Amino acid sequence: MTALQGLLRKEFFHIRRDRRTAAVLIALPVVQVLLFGYAIRTDVDDVRLAVVDPAPDSATIELRNRFAAGGVFRTVAVVPRTEDLDRLFESGTAQQAIVFYPGFAEDFGSGVPARLLILTDATEPNTGSLLQSYAQSVVDGYARSLRAAPASPALQRPVSIVAQSRLRFNPTRESKNLFVPGLMAFVLTIISSLMTAISLTREKETGTMEALLVSPLRPWEIIVGKVTPYLAIGFISVAAVLVEALLVFHVPLRGSVPLLLLEGALYILVSLSLGILISARTSSQRIAMMFALLGTMLPNILLSGFIFPLESMPAALRALSYVVPGRWFVAIARGIMLKGIGLEYVWRETLFLAAMATVLLVASIRSFNERLE
């Protein structure tokens, strides 16, 4: 019993001495529960809706108002031609579109079913199916209200609306087309951020890092020497995952392969910089692993749109997702692979990643400078 008491005292002494580790251990489950509780949602809000209305009439305007008044849809564009939808879908400006055929209101009075088309971005299959159901319910509700209203001279015959549905970019609703591009970000995060933080911290614990810091090498030279092998490994991993996605899972690759590889290298640089910064600010492998888990892997799973759509999250989490590198790389990978878009549509995401890489690299070099001093 005395030996057990001594062991307990020793362990509590280590925890009291390393208060940062204890604080992380306490905060980690709390943060996890909060993130999972707010991020895991199946409903979708703030759906970006485009409308094709070549000949607006009273019926199309009323139905458009119903979409806007429901609180779920937000009309982002009203265009006269279906060809105008391509750039809206490819840029991500619109998630769904309602296409009215000419003479929509006239068909009500003639007894001919009024026709419209519901186009949905099915890059995220579950979200696409849900959006189709939402749009169909609005159309059905409008048709029921017209049938229940007192007959008017314009509506002498039963009202019927036929809504056709089509899915874009992933018409078969294959879930692998959603997850495989997102898995690229997850795998690269493990290789780049987590392994870099742990390996560099291990060198500090063994004393080899201190020997480097007092050597003639400059901080940026140390960082280049430590980052380059992991950058090469990460780039090979991007190519391997891409080949696996094409040959094993048959995920389509409609865009430019060199562009995707370059974007992957940029994302690896961001993750490596974050791992180096974590290692420079921590003193043990345990703390580095916890901070890497809390600061990289968890946000990249929950706040990148990899699994859960960002549109369903609260505004605070959507704002927080702007500083999550995985959000931008997942959007780039899905856009290039599934939509076939080029740099003209992903330049915004590329700029975010480039800015993050610059900031994190500067912060990493400064941290090593402080340790050197």
Stockholm file with secondary structure:
# STOCKHOLM 1.0

chainA/1-373         MTALQGLLRKEFFHIRRDRRTAAVLIALPVVQVLLFGYAIRTDVDDVRLAVVDPAPDSATIELRNRFAAGGVFRTVAVVPRTEDLDRLFESGTAQQAIVFYPGFAEDFGSGVPARLLILTDATEPNTGSLLQSYAQSVVDGYARSLRAAPASPALQRPVSIVAQSRLRFNPTRESKNLFVPGLMAFVLTIISSLMTAISLTREKETGTMEALLVSPLRPWEIIVGKVTPYLAIGFISVAAVLVEALLVFHVPLRGSVPLLLLEGALYILVSLSLGILISARTSSQRIAMMFALLGTMLPNILLSGFIFPLESMPAALRALSYVVPGRWFVAIARGIMLKGIGLEYVWRETLFLAAMATVLLVASIRSFNERLE
#=GR chainA/1-373 SS CHHHHHHHHHHHHHHHHSHHHHHHHHHHHHHHHHHHHHHCCCCCCSEEEEEECSSCCHHHHHHHHHHHHTSSEEEEEEESSGGGHHHHHHTTSCSEEEEECTTHHHHHHHTCCEEEEEEEECSSHHHHHHHHHHHHHHHHHHHHHHHHSCCBTTBCSCCCEEEEEEEESCTTCCTHHHHHHHHHHHHHHIIIIIHHHHHHHHHHHHTHHHHHHTSSCCHHHHHHHHHHHHHHHHHHHHHHHHHHHHHTSCCCCCSCHHHHHHHHHHHHHHHHHHHHHHHHHCSSHHHHHHHHIIIIIHHHHHSSSSSSCGGGSCHHHHHHGGGCHHHHHHHHHHIIIIICCCHHHHHHHHHHHHHHHHHHHHHHHHHHHHHHC
#=GC SS_cons         CHHHHHHHHHHHHHHHHSHHHHHHHHHHHHHHHHHHHHHCCCCCCSEEEEEECSSCCHHHHHHHHHHHHTSSEEEEEEESSGGGHHHHHHTTSCSEEEEECTTHHHHHHHTCCEEEEEEEECSSHHHHHHHHHHHHHHHHHHHHHHHHSCCBTTBCSCCCEEEEEEEESCTTCCTHHHHHHHHHHHHHHIIIIIHHHHHHHHHHHHTHHHHHHTSSCCHHHHHHHHHHHHHHHHHHHHHHHHHHHHHTSCCCCCSCHHHHHHHHHHHHHHHHHHHHHHHHHCSSHHHHHHHHIIIIIHHHHHSSSSSSCGGGSCHHHHHHGGGCHHHHHHHHHHIIIIICCCHHHHHHHHHHHHHHHHHHHHHHHHHHHHHHC
//
